[in-house]
Amino acid sequence: MLVSAAEMLKKAKAGHYAVGQFNINNLEWTKAILQTAQELNSPVILGVSEGAGKYMGGYKTVVGMVNGMLEELGITVPVALHLDHGTYDHCYKCLEAGFSSIMFDGSHYPIEENVAKTTELVKAAHEKGVSIEAEVGAIGGEEDGVIGMGECADPEECKKIADLGVDFLAAGIGNIHGKYPANWKGLSFETLDAVQKLTGDLPLVLHGGTGIPADMIKKAITLGVAKINVNTECQLAFTAATRAYIEAGKDQQGKGYDPRKLLAPGFEAIKATVKEKMELFGSVDKA
C-alpha cells in the first residue's frame, strides 16, 4: 500500500533523521530500493522524474509495477511514490495515475505565479490524500535538460510558499544535481537556518544528495532537512559494477549474457549504495 510522504517526514523531522528519496529508472532500481528498505526496516520514497516516467512507459506503468512489487515482495515498510520536479500538467497526470506524493517545481515562475499554481495543486493533492512538495530557488546542475547554478532561496519566499499548506519544501541552499564540480562552495547553512526559522516544523528537502560530504549531510539534518534525494550515486554504482562484469568477460562465459546475470552486479551495487545512504540519513529501523 503506497502512503503519502507527509507522515513519514513529520516523524523524521521530529526525530532528527532524514528519509531518502531514491529515484527509480527501471525494474532493477525499484526492486533493489524496496528490498533494501525492507531489510533495514526503513521508510523510503521512490522518486520518478518526468523523463524516467516516460522511459518506463508512462506513470500508470510505474504505479502498476510498484504496487505489484509491494504486494509480491511482501514490503511492509512505508513507501511513497513521488513525482520529482513535476511540471503543472504532470502533477495532475500523476494524481490521476495513483502516485501518493508529488512535487510541483514552480521555482522558474515569478513568485506570484508559483504561489497561485502551488495553491491550486495543494488543494488537488490533499483532496486525494497525496502529499505535495514545492520548490523555491532553483537547484543547480542539470536535471532533464534544465540547468541551474545552485542559487540560494530567499527565506521570505520560502515562508510564502510554506504557508500555502505544502507538506514539505525544497529550498535551494547551493546544492546541485549530478556530480559536484571541484570549485563547489559547499552548502549554505546560513540560508538553511534562516529558512527553518521562518518555516518552523515544516520538513525541508535537500536535492542533489550525491557527492555532498557526510558531515554536511548530518549538519543539514540537524537544521531541519528531513528528506534527501539521491539519484546520480545509484547510477554511478550500477554502471561501475556492470562495466566490471563486462570487462571481466563474464557476459561471454556460459549464459552470462542473460540479463538476469548481466544486471545482477549492478543491482547489488544499488542495494549497497541505498544501504549506505539510509545508515547515513539515520532512517534505519524507523519504519
C-alpha positions in Angstrom: 0.0 0.0 0.0 1.6 3.3 -1.1 1.4 6.0 1.5 1.7 9.8 1.4 5.1 11.1 2.4 3.7 13.6 4.8 3.6 11.4 7.9 7.0 9.8 7.4 8.7 13.2 7.0 6.9 14.7 10.0 8.3 11.8 12.1 11.7 12.3 10.5 11.9 16.0 11.3 10.8 15.4 14.9 13.2 12.5 15.3 16.2 14.3 13.7 16.8 11.9 10.8 16.0 12.0 7.1 14.2 9.7 4.7 15.9 9.1 1.4 14.2 9.7 -1.9 15.8 7.3 -4.3 14.9 7.9 -7.9 13.9 4.8 -9.9 14.7 4.2 -13.5 13.5 0.6 -14.2 12.6 -2.7 -12.5 16.1 -3.3 -11.1 16.2 0.1 -9.4 12.7 -0.3 -7.9 13.3 -3.8 -6.6 16.8 -3.0 -5.2 15.5 0.1 -3.3 12.4 -1.6 -2.0 14.2 -4.7 -0.8 16.9 -2.7 0.9 14.3 -0.6 2.7 12.5 -3.7 3.9 15.8 -5.3 5.1 16.8 -2.2 7.0 13.2 -1.5 8.3 13.4 2.0 6.8 10.7 4.2 5.3 11.5 5.2 1.7 10.4 7.5 -1.1 10.6 6.3 -4.7 11.3 9.3 -6.9 10.2 9.5 -10.5 11.3 12.3 -12.8 9.2 13.1 -15.8 11.9 11.7 -18.1 12.1 8.5 -16.1 8.3 8.2 -16.1 8.3 8.4 -19.9 11.2 6.0 -20.2 9.4 3.4 -18.1 6.3 3.5 -20.3 4.2 6.1 -18.5 3.1 6.9 -15.0 0.4 4.1 -14.9 3.1 1.6 -15.8 5.2 2.8 -12.9 2.3 2.7 -10.4 1.4 -0.8 -11.6 5.0 -2.1 -11.2 5.5 -0.5 -7.8 2.1 -1.7 -6.4 2.7 -5.2 -7.7 6.1 -5.3 -6.1 4.9 -4.1 -2.7 2.4 -7.0 -2.7 4.6 -9.8 -4.2 7.8 -8.9 -2.3 5.9 -8.5 1.0 7.0 -4.9 1.5 5.6 -3.7 4.8 7.7 -0.5 5.5 6.1 2.9 4.5 6.7 3.6 0.8 5.7 6.8 -1.1 5.8 7.1 -4.9 6.7 10.7 -5.6 6.9 12.8 -8.8 10.2 14.6 -8.8 10.4 18.1 -10.3 6.9 17.9 -11.7 5.5 20.5 -14.1 2.0 21.7 -13.5 0.4 19.3 -16.1 2.4 16.3 -15.0 1.4 16.8 -11.3 -2.2 16.2 -12.5 -1.2 13.2 -14.5 0.4 11.6 -11.5 -2.5 12.4 -9.3 -4.7 10.6 -11.8 -2.3 7.6 -12.2 -2.1 6.8 -8.5 1.1 8.4 -7.2 1.0 9.0 -3.4 3.1 12.2 -3.5 4.0 14.9 -6.0 6.5 17.7 -6.3 5.5 20.8 -8.1 8.6 22.7 -9.2 7.4 26.2 -9.8 10.8 27.7 -9.0 11.2 29.1 -12.5 7.9 31.0 -12.3 7.7 34.5 -10.8 6.8 34.1 -7.2 3.1 35.2 -7.7 2.6 32.5 -10.3 4.4 29.9 -8.2 2.1 30.8 -5.3 -1.1 30.6 -7.5 -0.2 27.3 -9.1 1.0 25.8 -5.8 -2.2 26.8 -4.0 -4.3 25.0 -6.6 -2.2 21.9 -6.6 -2.1 21.7 -2.8 -5.9 21.5 -2.8 -6.0 18.9 -5.6 -3.4 16.7 -3.9 -4.9 16.9 -0.4 -8.3 16.0 -1.8 -6.8 12.7 -2.8 -4.7 12.2 0.4 -1.5 12.9 -1.6 1.5 14.8 -0.2 3.0 17.7 -2.1 6.5 19.2 -2.2 7.2 22.7 -3.5 10.5 24.3 -4.5 11.9 27.8 -4.0 15.2 28.8 -5.6 16.4 26.6 -8.4 18.6 23.6 -7.6 21.8 23.8 -9.6 23.2 21.3 -12.1 21.3 19.6 -14.9 18.1 17.6 -14.4 16.1 16.5 -17.5 17.8 19.3 -19.5 17.1 22.1 -17.1 20.4 23.8 -15.9 20.7 25.8 -12.8 23.7 27.2 -10.9 22.7 26.3 -7.3 21.5 29.6 -6.1 20.2 30.1 -2.6 16.5 30.5 -1.9 15.1 33.7 -0.4 13.8 32.7 3.1 10.9 35.1 2.9 9.7 33.5 -0.4 10.1 30.1 1.3 7.7 31.2 4.1 5.2 32.5 1.5 5.1 29.0 -0.2 5.3 27.1 3.1 2.1 29.0 4.3 0.2 27.6 1.3 -0.1 24.2 3.1 2.6 22.2 1.3 3.8 19.1 3.2 7.5 19.7 2.6 9.7 22.3 0.9 12.8 22.1 -1.2 14.9 25.3 -0.7 18.0 25.9 -2.8 21.0 26.1 -0.5 23.8 25.9 -3.0 23.2 22.3 -3.8 23.2 20.9 -7.3 22.1 17.8 -9.2 24.7 15.4 -10.6 28.4 15.4 -9.8 29.7 18.4 -7.8 32.4 20.5 -9.6 35.8 20.9 -7.9 35.1 24.6 -7.2 31.8 24.0 -5.4 31.5 26.3 -2.4 29.5 23.9 -0.2 26.1 24.2 1.3 24.8 27.5 2.7 23.8 26.5 6.3 23.0 30.2 6.9 20.3 30.0 4.3 19.0 26.7 5.6 18.9 28.0 9.2 17.1 31.2 8.1 14.5 29.1 6.2 13.9 26.8 9.1 13.4 29.7 11.5 10.6 31.0 9.3 9.0 27.7 8.3 9.1 26.0 11.8 8.1 22.3 11.8 7.8 22.0 8.0 10.2 19.2 6.8 12.8 20.6 4.4 14.2 18.8 1.4 17.8 18.5 0.2 18.0 17.9 -3.6 21.3 16.7 -5.2 22.3 14.4 -2.3 25.1 12.8 -4.4 28.5 13.9 -3.5 27.7 16.1 -0.5 30.2 15.1 2.2 28.7 13.1 5.1 29.4 15.8 7.7 27.4 18.3 5.7 24.5 15.9 5.3 24.5 15.3 9.1 24.6 19.1 9.7 21.8 19.7 7.3 19.6 17.1 9.1 20.2 19.0 12.4 18.9 22.1 10.6 15.6 20.6 9.6 16.3 18.6 6.5 14.0 15.5 6.6 14.2 14.3 3.0 17.3 13.8 0.9 17.2 13.0 -2.8 19.7 10.5 -4.3 19.9 9.6 -7.9 23.3 10.0 -9.6 25.1 8.0 -7.0 23.0 4.8 -7.7 23.5 5.3 -11.4 27.3 5.6 -11.0 27.4 2.5 -8.7 25.2 0.5 -11.1 27.4 1.4 -14.1 30.7 0.7 -12.4 29.5 -2.8 -11.4 28.1 -3.5 -14.9 31.3 -2.3 -16.5 33.4 -4.6 -14.3 31.3 -7.6 -15.2 31.6 -7.0 -18.9 35.3 -6.1 -18.8 36.0 -9.3 -16.9 34.4 -11.1 -19.9 31.7 -12.7 -17.6 29.0 -12.0 -20.2 30.8 -14.4 -22.5 31.0 -17.3 -20.0 28.1 -19.8 -20.1 24.8 -17.9 -20.0 26.5 -14.7 -18.7 24.7 -12.7 -21.4 21.3 -13.5 -19.7 20.1 -10.0 -18.4 19.3 -11.6 -15.0 23.0 -12.4 -14.7 24.3 -9.3 -16.5 22.3 -6.9 -14.4 22.8 -8.7 -11.0 26.1 -7.0 -10.0 24.6 -3.6 -10.8 21.5 -4.5 -8.8 23.7 -5.4 -5.8 25.6 -2.2 -6.2 22.4 -0.1 -6.0 21.4 -2.0 -2.8 24.8 -1.3 -1.2 24.5 2.4 -2.1 21.0 2.7 -0.7 22.0 0.9 2.5 25.0 3.3 3.0 22.7 6.3 2.5 19.9 5.0 4.8 22.6 4.5 7.5 24.0 8.0 7.0 20.5 9.6 7.0 19.6 7.7 10.2 16.4 6.1 8.8 17.3 2.5 9.7 14.7 0.9 12.0 12.5 4.0 11.7 9.7 2.2 9.8 
